[in-house]
Amino acid sequence: MGNPIASPSLDMDDSGLIEGFARVVAIEGGRPWLEPEQTKSCGSCASAGLCSVGKDAVTARALAARRFPLPAGLGLRVGERVVVGVRDDTVLKGALTAYGIPLAGIMAGGIVGQEWGGSDALAALGAVAGLAAGLMLSRMVAAYLSARGALTPHFLRRAGEPPASASCH
């Protein structure tokens, strides 16, 4: 199996993918840069309070921060709408990396500090040390997953114009 970032599409059927729409916003060095597309009903789904895409004042900045490149050679043009996909386990991997590892570090550090020192102050110091270690480990795991292309959206196909009743995904 080759480098997933270099391949134009994933080597799996569509049943194991979470799909989304994106729009090509720039071509730099032959590589298209995409932004996730905001749907018409964004801001009205159940997770609107947690999602920065639905907030008008921050929308442009939030979308710019989410820009991602695709491999060169796909023949995409600025303004073109495409369907991208990530494996269905990508969200779980990302959440465990970003939240699970640091949380486990805090808990382990706190327990070790409490058991070795026998005081709340050492438990708190251990929790802080555990958080620092967990954040470093989380950063290394994220770099590893990113280098393998496990967290990167992949080009699936070109898309037409959005339907009138688009919904949050």
Rosetta blueprint (number, residue, H / E / L):
1 M L
2 G L
3 N L
4 P L
5 I L
6 A L
7 S L
8 P L
9 S L
10 L L
11 D L
12 M L
13 D L
14 D H
15 S H
16 G H
17 L E
18 I E
19 E E
20 G E
21 F E
22 A E
23 R E
24 V E
25 V E
26 A E
27 I E
28 E E
29 G L
30 G L
31 R E
32 P E
33 W E
34 L E
35 E E
36 P E
37 E L
38 Q L
39 T L
40 K L
41 S L
42 C L
43 G L
44 S L
45 C L
46 A L
47 S L
48 A L
49 G L
50 L L
51 C L
52 S H
53 V H
54 G H
55 K L
56 D L
57 A L
58 V L
59 T H
60 A H
61 R H
62 A H
63 L H
64 A H
65 A H
66 R L
67 R L
68 F E
69 P E
70 L L
71 P L
72 A L
73 G L
74 L L
75 G L
76 L L
77 R L
78 V L
79 G L
80 E L
81 R E
82 V E
83 V E
84 V E
85 G E
86 V E
87 R E
88 D L
89 D L
90 T H
91 V H
92 L H
93 K H
94 G H
95 A H
96 L H
97 T H
98 A H
99 Y H
100 G H
101 I H
102 P H
103 L H
104 A H
105 G H
106 I H
107 M H
108 A H
109 G H
110 G H
111 I H
112 V H
113 G H
114 Q H
115 E H
116 W H
117 G H
118 G L
119 S L
120 D H
121 A H
122 L H
123 A H
124 A H
125 L H
126 G H
127 A H
128 V H
129 A H
130 G H
131 L H
132 A H
133 A H
134 G H
135 L H
136 M H
137 L H
138 S H
139 R H
140 M H
141 V H
142 A H
143 A H
144 Y H
145 L H
146 S H
147 A H
148 R H
149 G L
150 A L
151 L L
152 T L
153 P L
154 H E
155 F E
156 L E
157 R E
158 R E
159 A L
160 G L
161 E L
162 P L
163 P L
164 A L
165 S L
166 A L
167 S L
168 C L
169 H L
